[in-house]
Amino acid sequence: MAKREEFVEEFRIRGEQVAEAHGEAEMLEHRAKRIFAQIVIASDKSVARAEYEAAVDPRYCDAKEAAIEAKTKANKLRAQLNAMEVSYELFRTEAATQRAQMNLR
């Protein structure tokens, strides 16, 4: 029984980590978009040229890289959470099979 409770608590914690990581990734993505927009707005060049320059600006590149790293972290945590779900479903299936086998004897 304790092992199941530990699993449930670990699952809850991992779910919270996924939510926090996803929120941080979203925040960083919005920050990158704001930086891009600020650079374009501050430019006195054509929109196309301003967008080109914004796309290669180190401030935007750094912000975009941070957003991508955060999204990767969130995706890895989500994969771990999915693996836990699969593990739980496997346990349930095995338990159901054992119960069915007992009833057949």
Secondary structure as UniProt FT lines:
FT   HELIX           2..42
FT   HELIX           47..56
FT   HELIX           58..104
//
